[in-house]
Amino acid sequence: MLRAGISFTQLRGLSVGVHPQSQTDFLKGAPHRKHPGVTNLKTVRLPEELQKAALAIIHGAEVPGLADKACRLTNFLWSRKRAPEDATLREKATSLEEALWKKMMWYCGFNVFSPDVDFQLLEAQITKKVLTELRKTTYRWSPMRYDEDLGVVYMAARLAGGYTAVKRALNEIKKRDPCFSPHSLLDFGSGLGTALWAGHSFWADTLKEMVCVDSSGAMNTIADRLLRGGSEEGEPVIEQVYFRQFLPVSPKMQFDLVVGAFSLSELGSQREREDVVHTLWRKTSSYLVLVENGTKEGHQILMDARNTLLQKQEKAAYDPRKPSVFAPCPHDSPCPKLAQLPLVPCNFPQAYIPLPLPGAPDRQTEKFSYLVLSRTASTTEEVNGGGPDWARLTAPVLRRPRHVHCQICCSSGDLKRVVVTAHRHGRDVYRCARSSEWGDQLPIIRPDDSASRNP
């Protein structure tokens, strides 16, 4: 029995030794369940002061049918699409017009220019049909106008979920770059100030200046009241917070951390989104964080913003440091999910506790897409370097007896499905895979792995 035990231990050591990548150097002394790639949070709760202030405002407003209105607003925002571009509408109209002319020419025996045919009447009928078809098939986008009542409904519907998504995105920076200690924060499209509260939860000791920019004066008023415990005259829980309706004018003014959460989707055109993304990047000193709904539209908006900054850099830049993708992508290549059909958005779930309102569940899950860009490529290399590359888990981890199924986005820009086992990849990588969740990172699997395949 003793000899058999020694033999088993020796074989186990040989098995691990075959895979030097799986040794505990990348763990940095952490247990497998808390390995450096874990960025998911446990169930997120609103700060106690924020929840009490929100409930005080909601109960004081006494909005009739609040629960039903909050549900409808949530569904509306989740299903919202981008405003159709003029060029797209013109192209669609031209295609419809050509199809109708072909149909009409066939019906008239290709004699539409005959004296017996009223060409002007025919042309007017076709134009009318084109316009009617466009009205039926074109998404009717309009900007959101938040007054005080709608702001309260938005608070009931989205305060906890929005806070959760932003906090999860910021946790990526907190976990992977522990030396980052921002002194200033800019929140574009701040709404209820969720980015302000999420940033304060991580860097309360260092943040000294926080600027919230939202075009809605009513939303700025509600966000300020949330800081004051739900009243208008109370002392703010977080100091040095400034509310604005427009971005700071000076192009040289930068902030350590810039956040734009659920704001790009509220802009009316691709050109406007590109201009805003460039403006936000100019004002970024270290990190730019963008968050949107975890839908196809939200993912596409973020990928457009990513391409804007990586491929359409401004000629006159005050800060010459180029952008690099910090998260969630482990690469600067095009998103491999955009090449898949049917299109599946790159999104991530995070559990949270909603506001304790009548009819609200005890626990919900926020599904969101996010993008973090860094001013300094060396920051990303320092965090992800010094060891193996890290791949991103882009789907639920399927745990099976003695093996784990993972879908990962690799630093090569490829999306792969990998079956992780202790024998093939080493005990440490295997145990990390079993302990990981959708959205975490894993030490990259060998590219020549015969168990890997493109999804």
Protein Blocks (a to p, Z undefined) as FASTA:
>chain_A
ZZmmmmmmmmmmmmmmmmmmlpmklnnopafklgfklmbdcdddddfklmmmmmmmmmmn
opghklmmmmmmmmmmmmpccdddfklmmmmmmmmmmmmmmmmmmmnoopamgmkbcfkl
mmmmmmmmmmmmmmmmpccdddddddfklmmmmmmmmmmmmmmmmmmmmmmmmmmmmmbc
cfbdcdehklnommmmmmmmmmmmmmmbdcdddfblklmmmmmmmmnoopakbccfbghi
acdfbdcfblkbccfbdcdehklmmpcbfklmmmmmmmmmmmpmkbccddddfbfklmmm
mmmmmmmmmmmccfbdfblcdcddfbfcfbfbdcfklmpccdddddddddddddddehia
fbdcdddddddddfblklmmmmmgopacddddfbdcdddehiacdddddfkopacddddd
fklnojklmmmmmmpcehiacddddfklmkbccZZ
